[in-house]
């Protein structure tokens, strides 16, 4: 009986040691399986079930993995997160990107809009109580296309960039034509649903 008690106590101790593993906090941000957080910005956003979290922007042919869409020559920044719609491929992809910069030049030009911004698309839009400058723009080359809905704001001396991107390759250039994994309308619907989850803790 005494030996059984000792064995039971040992298992209880081991269970206590392994009950909750420590979590790492990357410099760019932290996350759980269901939420991405950026402590430097006081920002968090749920990770939808139909999206996966990435830490880089190196997927689109036309934006050259810039720290924000249509970054231009003003300042440097860092990618924080990309929520990529599941099923995205070279025909059609969709992702929501979040990035930041404390660079003086980037801050000075944070709310500038690109020359390719569509007429009538530039407006102020509030995301969880914070006003952002919104624009829509696009690019195309070599059968590739890129559509962007961008949001820019300065918060706590940081330039915050949130970009919704739908991009890919025209399916008709393949023989036979490829079938996209989802329509562009479905992509935008998923991106806007994810954007609605943006939350500021301060």
Steps between C-alpha positions, in 0.01 A plus 500: 500500500785737585669427164170575319472835680854594400432412134178705503681798652776475236249507216325801655832685521582426138155615390550826686832557328352446155155643552566826311805546275672840501417732211760688299462867417669585169636855468248584228197370683343213686217265418288212618346241267200732461630858536793713388620779728751779443588638846699787351178633344247380755335319210339159485296318240334157504635249251193375313457126454535543123835682527855413602757726666828584326779731616625615158362665186702303245219361284382756243677546165420871474575647843854363543434416868498871592425579865173659388316506169631774269768583758684744276831657604389639836645313796524138601276282711444143605234242424313377806242257371320376192170316531483291182173357377520121485510362148696800368720406206671653199165553325325689779629592844364720776662628816474766768837652588599700806826694523655787691783754488658745738721648228477881491453512122236227509314689773512826306343332195292237680163613367616577148305312233664340194478659158306193384222555756162479330308829472234527767648221713696722738307558822525487878381177658495405867632164618393432859491871580825596324473709181698368204561640154357243259573458130455241228760440233622236261777385271538253214789363293598180320156338554525572873263730686489664843206671668551682829280667757741684728461663841756740652516673837749634755449357850741538792772636270476199271381489141245218485423343163220250444464369147236271352637336187347285228755395240598225262525403135229522235372141468449526125877513436516130584400222261251386598394802710544443875216517750553753782470361855241768576350801326630851554166589657543216751856617569392855578216378718744291709752786526241753615366253755853458640560878500190548717684316779773764543515611863715755685578445868612861551 
